[in-house]
Amino acid sequence: MGSYFLESEIAFDADGRLIDAGYHDADTKAFEPRDLRGVFGTFATGVTVVSAMSVSGEVSGATANSFTSVSLDPPLVLVCFARDSRTLSAMRNSGRFAIQILAKGQEDVAWHFAGRPMTDGAPVLSGETERGVPCLEDALCVVDCDLSQVLPGGDHRIVLGEVKGFQMSQTHVEPLVFHRGKFGDFQGNES
């Protein structure tokens, strides 16, 4: 097993705010981004689709497994997007978004919003939250958020959302799981 490290120099001001985070290679081998992606892929995650509608009415969505709860009081969630994401642009434009947690069997929906569109032409985001944000009708749950903050995060943007409401499925369905680049379930079955 190889070891790869980057050393960092982090500086904070008197109030504890980050003022500098400089990174440089340590004396060991530097790693390639694709290798790091493989490392991150060993962490099994759930799968979400994040949706938004711009003020002009354009609906967009993106598949994301970089989602986490942050706080219950106030109710905050976090999700990350590529800097040039159309969904991020729509979220910034409207100030609202929805996070759909996908169920086992919704791999085609995840792929659709990851750049492999379904070809039947039917709208995938055919539902709406109570506040009018486009969403999936059959997700495990839908979390309706206001955009709270967008922070820099390397080649991505870190989005904090304040939860304004949620809808949960009343049926017991297993979540869709992503591990090592494949969809699966808790029994280790992959697709």
FIDRENZA-370925 format. One record per residue: residue number from 0; residue in three letters; chain; x, y, z of N, C-alpha, C in turn. Coordinates in steps of 0.2 Angstrom, whole numbers. Layout:
N
   k   r c   n_X   n_Y   n_Z  ca_X  ca_Y  ca_Z   c_X   c_Y   c_Z
 NUM ALA A     X     Y     Z     X     Y     Z     X     Y     Z
...
% end
This chain:
191
   k   r c   n_X   n_Y   n_Z  ca_X  ca_Y  ca_Z   c_X   c_Y   c_Z
   0 MET A     4    -6     0     0     0     0     4     6     0
   1 GLY A     3    11    -5     7    17    -5     4    22    -1
   2 SER A     8    27     2     6    32     6     7    39     2
   3 TYR A     3    43     2     3    49    -2     1    55     3
   4 PHE A     4    60     3     3    66     8     4    72     5
   5 LEU A     0    77     7     1    84     5     2    88    12
   6 GLU A     7    92    13     7    96    19     3   102    18
   7 SER A     1   105    23    -3   111    22     0   116    28
   8 GLU A    -1   122    26     1   128    31    -6   132    31
   9 ILE A    -9   132    37   -15   135    38   -14   140    43
  10 ALA A   -17   146    42   -16   152    47   -23   155    48
  11 PHE A   -24   157    54   -30   160    56   -29   167    59
  12 ASP A   -34   171    59   -33   178    62   -35   177    69
  13 ALA A   -35   183    73   -36   183    80   -43   180    82
  14 ASP A   -48   181    77   -55   179    78   -56   172    76
  15 GLY A   -51   168    74   -52   161    72   -54   160    65
  16 ARG A   -54   166    61   -56   165    54   -50   163    49
  17 LEU A   -51   158    45   -45   156    40   -43   162    36
  18 ILE A   -36   163    36   -34   168    32   -29   166    26
  19 ASP A   -26   160    27   -22   157    22   -22   149    23
  20 ALA A   -22   146    17   -22   139    17   -17   137    11
  21 GLY A   -11   137    12    -6   135     7    -4   128     7
  22 TYR A    -5   125     1    -3   118     1     3   117    -3
  23 HIS A     7   112    -1    13   110    -5    15   103    -4
  24 ASP A    18   100    -9    20    93    -8    24    91    -2
  25 ALA A    23    86     1    27    84     6    33    80     3
  26 ASP A    38    77     7    43    74     5    42    67     2
  27 THR A    36    65     2    33    59    -1    31    60    -8
  28 LYS A    28    55   -11    26    55   -18    19    59   -18
  29 ALA A    18    64   -22    12    67   -23     7    63   -27
  30 PHE A     1    64   -26    -4    59   -29    -8    63   -35
  31 GLU A   -10    59   -39   -14    61   -45   -22    62   -43
  32 PRO A   -25    67   -45   -32    67   -43   -37    61   -45
  33 ARG A   -35    57   -50   -39    51   -51   -38    46   -46
  34 ASP A   -32    46   -43   -30    41   -37   -34    43   -31
  35 LEU A   -34    50   -30   -38    52   -24   -45    51   -25
  36 ARG A   -48    51   -31   -55    50   -33   -56    42   -31
  37 GLY A   -52    38   -32   -52    31   -31   -53    30   -23
  38 VAL A   -49    34   -19   -49    33   -12   -55    35   -10
  39 PHE A   -58    41   -12   -64    44   -10   -70    39   -12
  40 GLY A   -69    35   -17   -74    30   -19   -75    24   -15
  41 THR A   -70    23   -10   -71    18    -6   -76    19     0
  42 PHE A   -78    26     1   -83    28     6   -90    27     2
  43 ALA A   -93    22     5  -100    21     2  -105    27     4
  44 THR A  -108    30    -1  -113    35     1  -120    34    -2
  45 GLY A  -124    38     0  -131    38    -3  -130    42    -9
  46 VAL A  -136    43   -13  -136    46   -20  -142    51   -19
  47 THR A  -140    57   -21  -145    62   -22  -146    66   -29
  48 VAL A  -151    69   -30  -152    73   -36  -154    80   -33
  49 VAL A  -150    85   -34  -152    92   -32  -155    96   -38
  50 SER A  -160    99   -37  -164   102   -42  -165   109   -40
  51 ALA A  -166   113   -45  -167   121   -44  -171   123   -51
  52 MET A  -174   129   -50  -177   132   -56  -175   139   -56
  53 SER A  -172   142   -61  -170   149   -62  -176   153   -62
  54 VAL A  -175   160   -61  -180   165   -61  -183   164   -68
  55 SER A  -180   163   -73  -183   163   -80  -186   156   -81
  56 GLY A  -187   152   -76  -190   146   -77  -187   139   -79
  57 GLU A  -180   140   -80  -176   134   -83  -175   130   -77
  58 VAL A  -177   123   -78  -176   118   -73  -170   114   -74
  59 SER A  -166   113   -69  -160   109   -69  -159   105   -63
  60 GLY A  -155   100   -64  -153    95   -59  -146    92   -59
  61 ALA A  -144    90   -54  -137    87   -54  -137    81   -49
  62 THR A  -134    76   -51  -133    70   -46  -127    72   -41
  63 ALA A  -128    71   -35  -123    72   -30  -123    67   -25
  64 ASN A  -117    65   -23  -116    61   -17  -112    64   -11
  65 SER A  -110    71   -13  -107    75    -8  -113    79    -4
  66 PHE A  -116    75     0  -122    78     3  -121    76    11
  67 THR A  -123    81    15  -123    79    22  -127    84    26
  68 SER A  -129    81    32  -133    86    37  -127    90    40
  69 VAL A  -129    96    42  -124   100    45  -126   102    53
  70 SER A  -133   104    53  -135   106    59  -143   105    60
  71 LEU A  -145   104    66  -152   104    67  -155   110    69
  72 ASP A  -151   115    72  -153   121    75  -148   126    74
  73 PRO A  -148   130    68  -153   130    63  -153   124    58
  74 PRO A  -158   122    55  -158   116    51  -154   117    44
  75 LEU A  -148   115    44  -143   116    38  -141   109    35
  76 VAL A  -140   110    28  -137   104    25  -132   107    20
  77 LEU A  -128   102    18  -122   104    14  -122   100     7
  78 VAL A  -120   103     2  -120    99    -4  -114   103    -9
  79 CYS A  -110    99   -13  -105   102   -17  -106   101   -24
  80 PHE A  -104   106   -28  -105   107   -35   -99   109   -39
  81 ALA A   -98   106   -45   -93   109   -49   -94   117   -50
  82 ARG A   -89   120   -50   -89   128   -51   -94   130   -57
  83 ASP A   -94   126   -62   -97   128   -68  -104   125   -69
  84 SER A  -107   122   -63  -113   119   -63  -119   123   -65
  85 ARG A  -123   121   -70  -129   125   -71  -134   125   -66
  86 THR A  -134   119   -62  -139   119   -56  -137   124   -51
  87 LEU A  -130   124   -50  -128   129   -45  -130   136   -47
  88 SER A  -129   138   -53  -131   144   -56  -139   145   -55
  89 ALA A  -143   140   -56  -150   141   -55  -152   142   -48
  90 MET A  -148   139   -43  -149   140   -36  -147   147   -34
  91 ARG A  -142   149   -37  -140   156   -35  -145   161   -38
  92 ASN A  -148   160   -43  -152   164   -47  -159   164   -43
  93 SER A  -161   159   -41  -168   158   -37  -168   159   -30
  94 GLY A  -162   156   -27  -161   156   -20  -164   150   -16
  95 ARG A  -167   145   -20  -170   139   -18  -167   133   -22
  96 PHE A  -168   127   -18  -166   121   -21  -169   115   -17
  97 ALA A  -170   109   -20  -172   103   -17  -167    98   -18
  98 ILE A  -166    94   -13  -162    88   -13  -166    82   -12
  99 GLN A  -166    78   -17  -170    71   -17  -165    66   -16
 100 ILE A  -167    62   -10  -163    56    -9  -166    50   -13
 101 LEU A  -161    47   -17  -164    42   -21  -165    35   -18
 102 ALA A  -169    31   -21  -171    24   -18  -167    19   -23
 103 LYS A  -166    13   -20  -164     8   -24  -169     7   -30
 104 GLY A  -166     6   -36  -170     6   -42  -170    12   -46
 105 GLN A  -167    17   -43  -167    24   -47  -161    26   -50
 106 GLU A  -157    21   -52  -150    22   -55  -151    26   -61
 107 ASP A  -156    24   -65  -157    28   -72  -158    36   -70
 108 VAL A  -161    37   -65  -162    44   -63  -156    48   -61
 109 ALA A  -152    44   -57  -145    46   -55  -141    47   -61
 110 TRP A  -141    43   -66  -137    43   -72  -139    49   -76
 111 HIS A  -146    50   -77  -149    55   -81  -146    62   -79
 112 PHE A  -145    63   -72  -143    70   -70  -135    70   -69
 113 ALA A  -132    64   -71  -125    64   -71  -122    65   -78
 114 GLY A  -127    66   -83  -124    67   -90  -126    61   -95
 115 ARG A  -130    56   -92  -132    51   -97  -140    51   -97
 116 PRO A  -143    56  -101  -150    57  -101  -154    51  -103
 117 MET A  -160    50  -100  -165    45  -102  -167    48  -109
 118 THR A  -169    43  -113  -171    45  -120  -178    45  -121
 119 ASP A  -183    44  -116  -190    44  -118  -193    51  -118
 120 GLY A  -189    56  -116  -192    63  -117  -196    65  -112
 121 ALA A  -199    61  -107  -203    63  -102  -199    67   -97
 122 PRO A  -202    72   -94  -199    76   -89  -198    72   -82
 123 VAL A  -191    72   -80  -190    68   -74  -192    72   -68
 124 LEU A  -191    78   -68  -193    82   -62  -200    85   -63
 125 SER A  -205    80   -62  -211    82   -64  -215    84   -57
 126 GLY A  -212    84   -52  -216    86   -45  -214    93   -43
 127 GLU A  -216    95   -38  -215   101   -35  -215   101   -27
 128 THR A  -210   104   -24  -211   105   -17  -217   110   -15
 129 GLU A  -219   110    -9  -224   115    -7  -222   122    -9
 130 ARG A  -216   124    -9  -214   130   -11  -212   131   -19
 131 GLY A  -214   126   -23  -213   127   -30  -207   125   -33
 132 VAL A  -202   122   -29  -196   120   -32  -197   113   -35
 133 PRO A  -194   112   -42  -195   106   -45  -192   100   -42
 134 CYS A  -195    94   -42  -193    88   -38  -195    82   -41
 135 LEU A  -192    77   -39  -194    70   -41  -201    68   -37
 136 GLU A  -205    65   -40  -211    63   -37  -210    56   -32
 137 ASP A  -205    52   -34  -205    46   -31  -198    45   -27
 138 ALA A  -195    50   -25  -189    49   -21  -190    47   -14
 139 LEU A  -185    44   -10  -186    42    -3  -188    48     1
 140 CYS A  -185    54     0  -187    60     3  -185    66    -1
 141 VAL A  -188    71     0  -186    78    -4  -185    83     2
 142 VAL A  -179    86     2  -178    91     7  -178    98     3
 143 ASP A  -182   103     5  -183   109     2  -179   114     6
 144 CYS A  -175   118     2  -170   122     5  -170   129     2
 145 ASP A  -168   134     6  -166   141     4  -158   141     4
 146 LEU A  -156   144    -1  -148   145    -2  -146   149     4
 147 SER A  -141   147     8  -139   150    14  -132   153    12
 148 GLN A  -128   149    10  -121   152     8  -118   147     3
 149 VAL A  -113   150    -1  -109   147    -6  -102   149    -4
 150 LEU A   -98   143    -3   -91   144    -1   -86   141    -6
 151 PRO A   -80   144    -7   -75   141   -11   -73   134    -9
 152 GLY A   -72   130   -13   -70   123   -11   -65   120   -17
 153 GLY A   -60   123   -18   -55   120   -24   -59   121   -30
 154 ASP A   -60   115   -34   -63   115   -41   -71   114   -40
 155 HIS A   -73   115   -34   -80   114   -32   -82   120   -28
 156 ARG A   -89   121   -27   -92   126   -23   -96   122   -17
 157 ILE A   -95   124   -11   -98   121    -5  -105   125    -4
 158 VAL A  -110   122    -4  -117   125    -4  -120   123     3
 159 LEU A  -122   128     7  -125   127    13  -133   129    12
 160 GLY A  -137   125    13  -144   126    13  -148   126    19
 161 GLU A  -153   131    20  -157   130    26  -163   127    24
 162 VAL A  -165   121    28  -170   117    27  -177   121    29
 163 LYS A  -181   121    24  -188   125    25  -193   120    25
 164 GLY A  -192   113    23  -197   108    23  -195   102    20
 165 PHE A  -199    97    21  -197    90    18  -203    86    17
 166 GLN A  -202    81    13  -207    76    12  -204    69    12
 167 MET A  -207    64    15  -204    58    16  -209    53    13
 168 SER A  -206    48     9  -210    42     6  -213    38    12
 169 GLN A  -219    36    11  -222    32    16  -221    25    15
 170 THR A  -218    23    10  -216    16     9  -209    14    11
 171 HIS A  -208     8    13  -201     6    15  -197     4     9
 172 VAL A  -193     8     7  -188     6     1  -181     7     3
 173 GLU A  -177     3     1  -170     4     3  -167    10    -1
 174 PRO A  -162    13     1  -159    19    -2  -154    16    -8
 175 LEU A  -153    20   -13  -148    19   -18  -141    21   -15
 176 VAL A  -136    16   -15  -130    17   -13  -124    17   -18
 177 PHE A  -119    21   -17  -114    22   -22  -107    20   -19
 178 HIS A  -104    16   -22   -97    13   -19   -93    11   -25
 179 ARG A   -87    14   -25   -81    12   -30   -84    13   -37
 180 GLY A   -88    18   -38   -90    20   -45   -96    16   -47
 181 LYS A   -99    12   -43  -105     8   -45  -111     9   -40
 182 PHE A  -117     8   -42  -123     8   -38  -123     1   -35
 183 GLY A  -126     1   -29  -127    -5   -26  -132    -4   -20
 184 ASP A  -132    -9   -16  -136    -9   -10  -132   -11    -4
 185 PHE A  -136   -12     2  -132   -13     8  -130   -21     8
 186 GLN A  -133   -25     4  -131   -32     4  -124   -33    -1
 187 GLY A  -122   -28    -4  -116   -28    -8  -117   -30   -15
 188 ASN A  -124   -30   -17  -125   -31   -24  -124   -25   -28
 189 GLU A  -121   -25   -34  -119   -19   -38  -122   -20   -44
 190 SER A  -124   -14   -47  -126   -13   -54  -122    -8   -58
% end
